[in-house]
Amino acid sequence: MSDSVPCSLLFKLSPELRLKIYTHLLTFPTPIHLRQHVPGTPHTALLRTNRQIHHEAQAVLYDTNTISLSRNDFCLFTDPALQTPVETLQVRQLRFTSFGESLACNVLVERCAVCQDDARGLLEALGGMPVLRRVGVDYSTQIANFVRFRQLAAEEGGSRKGLTITCISVRTYRVRNAGFDQVDFTFSHRPLASIWPDLATLSHSLLSEEEQETVLARLRIQDPDTPDKLWLLLWAAQHGRLVDVLGEQVAGAWVDESSDALAGMSGEQRDAGLHGFTVMLQTFLKAHTAVQCRRFLGVLRESMGM
């Protein structure tokens, strides 16, 4: 990076205008991985122009974007050369693409504090980031790890006294701790989080079967597996056939997020109900294929003369 590169025209602009230019060039619609090329733009080359531009533009990059990483990038046993460089004093938004331990800790008998089940090292690292305002963790590929993490947080006298993990909606859990008062810290099951809201709205619509299929086709482009599974459940719930799909005992865990009953529950009751519902949905997604669910939906429709 050279200071001799002529940038006289840019520096004739006011700092406010330069920041607008940096924001326009360096704001991306999806989370970015700093060790990889950002798709669709060469504009990150701006950071290599000269020292002053690097200093000004890097602050914008970290302020306006969500940085994508994993526990590997905080692991104490991983070679730093294999980690994403995280500017802990500047990053405002993080997204963890998984909740699994690092490759290094996966093969070791004793894992580091970051990768242990209670993730205390990770929480301490995040708590030390002064401008951090949002953390999102996708646990969908490591559900067992998240279940253990939640259990440890709930144990009285645990090593992370004061930590609470509450299910606030189907698919999403919020973390609360004295070290995260200013941080929106959530765990989510990404396939559920991305597909469920659209399908829940569709299930309450008055669209025809053909129009419903158009919506499903669009969602299958985003995720070829999840939409048909969730649609079978929502359709069955709307038509009083949920017991036929889940069985009487499992169907009892069903929760209608739009119902007045849910709104009238206490915080603990709501957490328990939504958690049980989320677990049921996760189990169903893992146990069935999209093809099976499409076939079963056809059988249900035929049995109702539809």
C-alpha positions as CSV (number, residue, x, y, z in Angstrom):
1,M,0.0,0.0,0.0
2,S,1.6,3.2,-1.2
3,D,1.1,6.8,0.0
4,S,2.4,8.2,-3.3
5,V,-0.7,7.2,-5.3
6,P,-2.3,10.4,-6.5
7,C,-5.8,10.9,-4.9
8,S,-5.9,14.6,-5.0
9,L,-9.4,14.8,-6.5
10,L,-10.8,12.6,-3.7
11,F,-9.1,14.5,-1.0
12,K,-10.5,17.8,-2.3
13,L,-13.9,16.6,-1.2
14,S,-15.1,17.1,2.3
15,P,-14.8,14.2,4.8
16,E,-18.6,13.9,4.8
17,L,-18.7,13.4,1.0
18,R,-15.8,10.9,1.1
19,L,-17.7,8.9,3.7
20,K,-20.7,8.8,1.5
21,I,-18.6,7.5,-1.4
22,Y,-17.0,4.8,0.8
23,T,-20.5,3.8,2.1
24,H,-21.9,3.5,-1.4
25,L,-18.9,1.4,-2.6
26,L,-18.4,-0.8,0.5
27,T,-21.9,-1.6,1.7
28,F,-23.0,-5.1,0.8
29,P,-26.5,-6.7,1.0
30,T,-25.3,-10.0,2.5
31,P,-22.7,-10.9,5.2
32,I,-19.2,-10.7,4.0
33,H,-16.2,-13.1,4.6
34,L,-13.1,-11.1,4.9
35,R,-10.8,-13.9,3.7
36,Q,-12.7,-14.2,0.5
37,H,-13.5,-12.0,-2.5
38,V,-16.7,-10.1,-2.0
39,P,-19.0,-11.3,-4.8
40,G,-20.1,-8.8,-7.4
41,T,-17.7,-5.9,-6.8
42,P,-14.1,-4.9,-7.1
43,H,-14.6,-2.0,-4.8
44,T,-12.7,-3.5,-1.9
45,A,-9.5,-2.6,-3.9
46,L,-10.2,0.9,-2.6
47,L,-8.8,-0.2,0.8
48,R,-5.4,-0.7,-0.8
49,T,-5.2,2.7,-2.4
50,N,-3.2,4.5,0.3
51,R,-3.0,4.7,4.1
52,Q,-5.4,7.6,4.6
53,I,-8.1,6.0,2.4
54,H,-7.5,2.6,4.0
55,H,-8.0,4.2,7.5
56,E,-11.2,6.1,6.5
57,A,-12.8,3.3,4.3
58,Q,-12.0,0.4,6.6
59,A,-14.0,2.1,9.4
60,V,-17.0,2.3,7.0
61,L,-16.6,-1.3,5.9
62,Y,-16.8,-2.6,9.5
63,D,-19.5,-0.1,10.5
64,T,-22.0,-0.9,7.7
65,N,-21.6,-4.6,7.0
66,T,-22.1,-7.9,8.8
67,I,-19.0,-9.9,9.0
68,S,-19.4,-13.7,8.5
69,L,-17.2,-16.1,10.5
70,S,-17.2,-19.1,12.8
71,R,-15.8,-20.2,16.2
72,N,-12.6,-21.3,14.3
73,D,-11.8,-17.5,13.9
74,F,-11.7,-17.1,17.7
75,C,-10.2,-20.5,18.6
76,L,-7.2,-20.3,20.9
77,F,-5.6,-23.4,19.3
78,T,-6.0,-22.5,15.6
79,D,-3.1,-21.0,13.6
80,P,-3.9,-17.3,13.2
81,A,-3.0,-17.6,9.5
82,L,-6.1,-19.8,9.2
83,Q,-8.4,-17.3,10.9
84,T,-10.5,-14.4,9.6
85,P,-8.9,-11.2,10.8
86,V,-11.5,-9.6,13.1
87,E,-11.0,-5.9,13.9
88,T,-12.5,-6.2,17.4
89,L,-12.5,-2.4,18.1
90,Q,-14.5,-1.6,14.9
91,V,-16.8,-4.5,14.1
92,R,-20.5,-3.8,14.8
93,Q,-22.3,-6.8,13.3
94,L,-21.2,-10.5,13.3
95,R,-22.8,-13.6,11.9
96,F,-21.6,-17.0,12.8
97,T,-22.3,-19.5,10.0
98,S,-22.1,-22.4,12.4
99,F,-21.8,-23.3,16.1
100,G,-19.4,-26.1,15.8
101,E,-16.0,-26.2,17.4
102,S,-12.9,-25.4,15.3
103,L,-11.1,-28.0,13.3
104,A,-8.2,-27.9,15.7
105,C,-10.4,-28.5,18.8
106,N,-12.4,-31.1,17.0
107,V,-9.4,-33.5,17.1
108,L,-8.1,-32.6,20.5
109,V,-9.1,-34.3,23.8
110,E,-9.1,-30.9,25.6
111,R,-10.8,-28.1,23.8
112,C,-10.0,-24.4,24.2
113,A,-12.4,-22.1,26.2
114,V,-13.9,-20.7,23.0
115,C,-14.9,-24.2,21.7
116,Q,-16.0,-25.8,24.9
117,D,-19.7,-26.6,25.4
118,D,-20.4,-23.5,27.5
119,A,-18.5,-21.3,24.9
120,R,-17.3,-19.1,27.8
121,G,-14.2,-18.0,25.9
122,L,-16.3,-16.9,22.9
123,L,-18.6,-15.0,25.1
124,E,-15.7,-13.2,26.8
125,A,-14.2,-12.3,23.4
126,L,-17.5,-10.9,22.2
127,G,-18.0,-9.0,25.4
128,G,-14.7,-7.3,24.8
129,M,-15.8,-5.8,21.5
130,P,-16.7,-2.2,22.4
131,V,-18.9,-1.2,19.4
132,L,-20.5,-4.6,18.8
133,R,-24.2,-4.3,18.4
134,R,-25.5,-7.4,16.7
135,V,-24.5,-11.1,16.8
136,G,-26.4,-13.8,14.9
137,V,-25.5,-17.5,15.2
138,D,-26.8,-20.2,12.8
139,Y,-27.0,-23.4,14.8
140,S,-28.9,-25.5,12.3
141,T,-26.0,-27.8,11.4
142,Q,-24.9,-28.2,15.1
143,I,-28.2,-28.5,16.9
144,A,-26.7,-30.8,19.6
145,N,-24.0,-28.2,20.4
146,F,-26.7,-25.5,20.9
147,V,-28.9,-27.8,23.0
148,R,-25.9,-28.4,25.3
149,F,-25.0,-24.7,25.4
150,R,-28.6,-23.9,26.4
151,Q,-28.7,-26.6,29.1
152,L,-25.5,-25.3,30.6
153,A,-26.8,-21.8,30.7
154,A,-29.9,-23.0,32.5
155,E,-28.0,-24.9,35.2
156,E,-28.0,-23.1,38.6
157,G,-24.5,-22.2,39.8
158,G,-23.1,-22.6,36.3
159,S,-19.9,-20.9,35.2
160,R,-21.9,-18.2,33.4
161,K,-24.1,-16.9,36.1
162,G,-26.6,-14.4,34.8
163,L,-26.7,-15.8,31.2
164,T,-30.2,-16.5,29.9
165,I,-31.2,-18.0,26.6
166,T,-34.9,-17.4,25.8
167,C,-36.9,-18.7,22.8
168,I,-38.6,-15.5,21.4
169,S,-40.2,-17.0,18.3
170,V,-40.2,-20.2,16.3
171,R,-36.6,-20.6,15.2
172,T,-35.0,-17.8,17.3
173,Y,-33.4,-17.6,20.7
174,R,-32.2,-14.4,22.4
175,V,-29.1,-14.3,24.7
176,R,-29.1,-12.0,27.6
177,N,-26.1,-11.3,29.9
178,A,-24.6,-8.5,31.8
179,G,-21.8,-8.2,29.2
180,F,-24.3,-7.9,26.3
181,D,-26.7,-5.2,27.4
182,Q,-26.2,-3.3,24.2
183,V,-26.0,-6.2,21.9
184,D,-28.8,-8.0,20.0
185,F,-27.5,-11.5,20.4
186,T,-29.5,-14.3,18.8
187,F,-29.3,-18.0,17.8
188,S,-31.4,-19.1,14.9
189,H,-32.2,-22.2,12.9
190,R,-31.5,-20.6,9.5
191,P,-33.7,-22.8,7.3
192,L,-36.6,-22.2,9.7
193,A,-35.8,-18.5,10.0
194,S,-35.7,-18.0,6.2
195,I,-38.7,-20.0,5.2
196,W,-41.2,-20.2,8.1
197,P,-42.4,-16.5,8.0
198,D,-43.4,-16.6,4.3
199,L,-45.1,-20.0,4.7
200,A,-46.9,-18.9,7.9
201,T,-48.3,-15.9,6.1
202,L,-49.2,-18.1,3.1
203,S,-51.2,-20.5,5.3
204,H,-53.4,-17.7,6.5
205,S,-54.0,-16.3,3.0
206,L,-56.9,-16.8,0.6
207,L,-54.7,-17.7,-2.4
208,S,-55.8,-20.6,-4.6
209,E,-53.9,-23.8,-4.7
210,E,-52.2,-22.7,-8.0
211,E,-51.1,-19.4,-6.4
212,Q,-49.8,-21.3,-3.3
213,E,-47.7,-23.5,-5.6
214,T,-46.2,-20.4,-7.2
215,V,-45.1,-19.2,-3.8
216,L,-43.7,-22.6,-2.9
217,A,-41.8,-22.7,-6.2
218,R,-40.1,-19.4,-5.4
219,L,-39.1,-20.6,-2.0
220,R,-37.7,-23.9,-3.4
221,I,-35.2,-21.8,-5.3
222,Q,-34.0,-20.4,-2.0
223,D,-34.1,-23.8,-0.3
224,P,-35.1,-27.0,-2.2
225,D,-35.7,-29.0,0.9
226,T,-37.4,-27.1,3.6
227,P,-40.5,-25.4,2.1
228,D,-42.4,-28.6,1.3
229,K,-41.8,-30.1,4.7
230,L,-43.0,-27.0,6.6
231,W,-45.9,-26.5,4.1
232,L,-47.3,-30.0,4.9
233,L,-47.4,-29.1,8.6
234,L,-48.9,-25.6,8.1
235,W,-51.5,-26.9,5.6
236,A,-52.4,-29.8,8.0
237,A,-52.8,-27.4,10.9
238,Q,-55.1,-25.1,8.9
239,H,-57.3,-28.1,7.8
240,G,-57.4,-29.9,11.1
241,R,-55.3,-32.8,10.0
242,L,-52.1,-32.2,12.1
243,V,-52.7,-35.4,14.1
244,D,-52.6,-37.4,10.9
245,V,-49.1,-36.0,10.2
246,L,-47.5,-35.9,13.6
247,G,-49.5,-38.2,15.8
248,E,-51.6,-37.0,18.8
249,Q,-48.8,-36.6,21.3
250,V,-46.4,-34.6,19.0
251,A,-49.2,-32.5,17.6
252,G,-49.9,-31.2,21.1
253,A,-46.6,-29.2,20.8
254,W,-48.0,-27.1,18.0
255,V,-48.1,-23.3,18.7
256,D,-49.9,-20.7,16.7
257,E,-47.7,-17.6,17.0
258,S,-50.6,-15.3,16.1
259,S,-53.0,-16.6,18.7
260,D,-54.2,-14.6,21.7
261,A,-53.3,-17.5,24.0
262,L,-49.6,-17.2,23.3
263,A,-49.7,-13.4,23.9
264,G,-51.4,-14.0,27.3
265,M,-48.7,-16.5,28.6
266,S,-46.0,-15.6,31.1
267,G,-42.5,-15.2,29.9
268,E,-41.5,-18.7,31.1
269,Q,-44.6,-20.3,29.6
270,R,-44.0,-18.6,26.3
271,D,-40.4,-19.6,26.3
272,A,-41.3,-23.2,27.0
273,G,-44.0,-23.4,24.4
274,L,-42.0,-21.8,21.6
275,H,-39.0,-23.9,22.5
276,G,-41.0,-27.1,22.4
277,F,-42.5,-26.1,19.1
278,T,-39.1,-25.3,17.6
279,V,-37.7,-28.6,18.7
280,M,-40.6,-30.4,17.2
281,L,-40.1,-28.6,13.8
282,Q,-36.4,-29.3,13.8
283,T,-37.0,-33.0,14.5
284,F,-39.6,-33.2,11.7
285,L,-37.3,-31.5,9.2
286,K,-34.5,-34.0,10.0
287,A,-36.8,-37.1,9.9
288,H,-38.6,-36.5,6.5
289,T,-37.8,-35.7,2.9
290,A,-39.4,-33.1,0.7
291,V,-40.6,-35.8,-1.6
292,Q,-42.3,-37.7,1.2
293,C,-44.1,-34.5,2.4
294,R,-45.3,-33.6,-1.1
295,R,-46.8,-37.1,-1.5
296,F,-48.4,-37.1,1.9
297,L,-50.0,-33.7,1.2
298,G,-51.4,-35.1,-2.0
299,V,-52.9,-38.0,-0.1
300,L,-54.5,-35.6,2.5
301,R,-56.0,-33.4,-0.2
302,E,-57.4,-36.4,-2.0
303,S,-58.9,-37.7,1.2
304,M,-60.7,-34.4,1.7
305,G,-61.9,-34.3,-1.9
306,M,-59.7,-31.3,-2.8
